[in-house]
Amino acid sequence: MFFLIWVQSNFAQVTKTPLHHFSFDSCSLVDTQKKATSTSVGPLTCDCGVINTALKWNGGLNFANWDATTIQSFFTGDFTVSFYFKPERKATGLMDILSKRSKCGIDSLFAISYLADNHTLIADLRGRVENIGTLSVKLDENYCWFYVAFTKQGQKLTLYVNGEEKAFKINNYTISVQNSGKFSLANSPCLGVSDIRFNGVLDELKLYSSALTKEEIKSQYKEADKLLTKDTVILKGQSVNIRANTSCSNSFSWSPTAGVQNPNAQHTRITPASTSVYYLTTTQNECKIKDSIRITVV
């Protein structure tokens, strides 16, 4: 009985289909369903992504708008918005990532922004003046890529980062966002007032017309730049083949180097003389992250 419930639960997790899926492969702004038309300003530059290619946004005259009947009514009911993003580490200010709003100020709106000065992600959902849902999370700087998911289920709003629930709020009223603004990337009406355009890389933007569960969100998270091989136990003289997840890094460095077949490779083979912890440092321009594996020798 337990096995059947587990199978059904996991089967449901992988079959839910987004209403719109913008993969950004081949520098395209068209959703895979080909239902949302787009307009953009500035060069569309392909970059390395978590899954295939992503789009790089330069923080200048570089933005996009999408228009579709389904998007206009999308934020009135339950929904999920998810995406991966990698901010430019040298940037400062409040970066507008995604928004659907018709004016800057007190208005019915949806917006996700990133305060680069203190590495904080902010999600806003507003209906009437007295019905505001704002969630914020300080991001772990030991990551280059972040997987973000924002859900609305009735009166509850939840913000997930890297597959984990980080903040939630239950409002007194159900928030329904209704305005004439287009769904946009780095093109908020608050640009020049409080916001600046997003500077960084975005990948795998998905819009679901339901609130995904915690388990569904966690199952979809693809952890970039981290080691796939977990802590392990070996007999003296044996080796471990180390594998790492997808990475956009341009340099790799292992420490210590003793017993490491290739100290400058993402994937390598380690033969430790004794129990040791090995650290892999990956560098993506200004972003450096570190992961580790403990190999116990008996």
Solvent accessible surface area in square Angstrom, and as a share of the most:
residue,aa,sasa,rsa
1,M,176,0.78
2,F,163,0.68
3,F,136,0.57
4,L,102,0.51
5,I,99,0.50
6,W,136,0.48
7,V,58,0.33
8,Q,119,0.53
9,S,52,0.34
10,N,49,0.25
11,F,134,0.56
12,A,51,0.40
13,Q,20,0.09
14,V,114,0.66
15,T,69,0.40
16,K,77,0.33
17,T,104,0.61
18,P,20,0.13
19,L,48,0.24
20,H,0,0.00
21,H,35,0.16
22,F,0,0.00
23,S,16,0.10
24,F,1,0.00
25,D,44,0.23
26,S,97,0.63
27,C,28,0.17
28,S,42,0.27
29,L,10,0.05
30,V,71,0.41
31,D,1,0.01
32,T,79,0.46
33,Q,53,0.24
34,K,165,0.70
35,K,123,0.52
36,A,3,0.02
37,T,99,0.57
38,S,37,0.24
39,T,83,0.48
40,S,45,0.29
41,V,68,0.39
42,G,34,0.33
43,P,87,0.54
44,L,63,0.32
45,T,65,0.38
46,C,56,0.33
47,D,48,0.25
48,C,55,0.33
49,G,2,0.02
50,V,2,0.01
51,I,68,0.34
52,N,109,0.56
53,T,48,0.28
54,A,0,0.00
55,L,0,0.00
56,K,70,0.30
57,W,1,0.00
58,N,76,0.39
59,G,28,0.27
60,G,35,0.33
61,L,130,0.65
62,N,1,0.01
63,F,28,0.12
64,A,0,0.00
65,N,26,0.14
66,W,1,0.00
67,D,62,0.32
68,A,15,0.12
69,T,118,0.68
70,T,53,0.31
71,I,1,0.01
72,Q,61,0.27
73,S,65,0.42
74,F,12,0.05
75,F,0,0.00
76,T,49,0.29
77,G,34,0.33
78,D,60,0.31
79,F,0,0.00
80,T,0,0.00
81,V,0,0.00
82,S,1,0.01
83,F,0,0.00
84,Y,9,0.03
85,F,0,0.00
86,K,26,0.11
87,P,6,0.04
88,E,53,0.24
89,R,69,0.25
90,K,144,0.61
91,A,18,0.14
92,T,91,0.53
93,G,24,0.23
94,L,46,0.23
95,M,0,0.00
96,D,3,0.02
97,I,0,0.00
98,L,0,0.00
99,S,1,0.01
100,K,2,0.01
101,R,31,0.11
102,S,51,0.33
103,K,113,0.48
104,C,51,0.31
105,G,36,0.35
106,I,116,0.59
107,D,25,0.13
108,S,19,0.12
109,L,1,0.00
110,F,0,0.00
111,A,12,0.10
112,I,0,0.00
113,S,14,0.09
114,Y,5,0.02
115,L,51,0.25
116,A,18,0.14
117,D,94,0.49
118,N,73,0.38
119,H,10,0.04
120,T,18,0.11
121,L,0,0.00
122,I,36,0.18
123,A,0,0.00
124,D,22,0.11
125,L,0,0.00
126,R,59,0.22
127,G,15,0.14
128,R,135,0.49
129,V,94,0.54
130,E,117,0.52
131,N,5,0.03
132,I,62,0.32
133,G,0,0.00
134,T,63,0.36
135,L,10,0.05
136,S,64,0.41
137,V,17,0.09
138,K,135,0.57
139,L,7,0.03
140,D,80,0.41
141,E,104,0.47
142,N,58,0.30
143,Y,40,0.15
144,C,1,0.01
145,W,10,0.04
146,F,1,0.00
147,Y,8,0.03
148,V,0,0.00
149,A,0,0.00
150,F,1,0.00
151,T,5,0.03
152,K,0,0.00
153,Q,112,0.50
154,G,30,0.29
155,Q,76,0.34
156,K,74,0.31
157,L,2,0.01
158,T,5,0.03
159,L,0,0.00
160,Y,12,0.04
161,V,7,0.04
162,N,20,0.10
163,G,1,0.01
164,E,80,0.36
165,E,59,0.27
166,K,110,0.47
167,A,21,0.16
168,F,111,0.46
169,K,78,0.33
170,I,109,0.55
171,N,9,0.05
172,N,132,0.68
173,Y,109,0.42
174,T,72,0.42
175,I,3,0.01
176,S,40,0.26
177,V,2,0.01
178,Q,126,0.56
179,N,27,0.14
180,S,98,0.64
181,G,10,0.10
182,K,92,0.39
183,F,0,0.00
184,S,4,0.03
185,L,0,0.00
186,A,0,0.00
187,N,38,0.20
188,S,5,0.03
189,P,55,0.35
190,C,5,0.03
191,L,42,0.21
192,G,80,0.77
193,V,113,0.65
194,S,66,0.42
195,D,12,0.06
196,I,75,0.38
197,R,39,0.14
198,F,0,0.00
199,N,36,0.18
200,G,2,0.02
201,V,4,0.03
202,L,0,0.00
203,D,0,0.00
204,E,10,0.04
205,L,0,0.00
206,K,41,0.18
207,L,0,0.00
208,Y,4,0.01
209,S,76,0.49
210,S,41,0.27
211,A,15,0.12
212,L,6,0.03
213,T,69,0.40
214,K,100,0.42
215,E,99,0.44
216,E,12,0.06
217,I,0,0.00
218,K,111,0.47
219,S,59,0.38
220,Q,51,0.23
221,Y,46,0.18
222,K,71,0.30
223,E,52,0.23
224,A,8,0.06
225,D,4,0.02
226,K,17,0.07
227,L,7,0.04
228,L,96,0.48
229,T,30,0.17
230,K,139,0.59
231,D,94,0.49
232,T,43,0.25
233,V,98,0.56
234,I,17,0.09
235,L,109,0.54
236,K,144,0.61
237,G,61,0.59
238,Q,89,0.39
239,S,35,0.22
240,V,16,0.09
241,N,93,0.48
242,I,1,0.00
243,R,130,0.48
244,A,7,0.05
245,N,21,0.11
246,T,49,0.28
247,S,25,0.16
248,C,24,0.14
249,S,16,0.10
250,N,105,0.54
251,S,54,0.35
252,F,37,0.15
253,S,54,0.35
254,W,4,0.02
255,S,63,0.41
256,P,62,0.39
257,T,80,0.47
258,A,76,0.59
259,G,37,0.36
260,V,13,0.08
261,Q,134,0.60
262,N,71,0.37
263,P,40,0.25
264,N,105,0.54
265,A,21,0.16
266,Q,32,0.14
267,H,67,0.30
268,T,13,0.08
269,R,97,0.35
270,I,0,0.00
271,T,57,0.33
272,P,3,0.02
273,A,83,0.64
274,S,67,0.43
275,T,52,0.30
276,S,28,0.18
277,V,48,0.27
278,Y,5,0.02
279,Y,90,0.34
280,L,2,0.01
281,T,36,0.21
282,T,4,0.02
283,T,24,0.14
284,Q,6,0.03
285,N,121,0.62
286,E,92,0.41
287,C,5,0.03
288,K,135,0.57
289,I,6,0.03
290,K,100,0.42
291,D,36,0.19
292,S,48,0.31
293,I,1,0.01
294,R,117,0.43
295,I,0,0.00
296,T,38,0.22
297,V,22,0.13
298,V,101,0.58
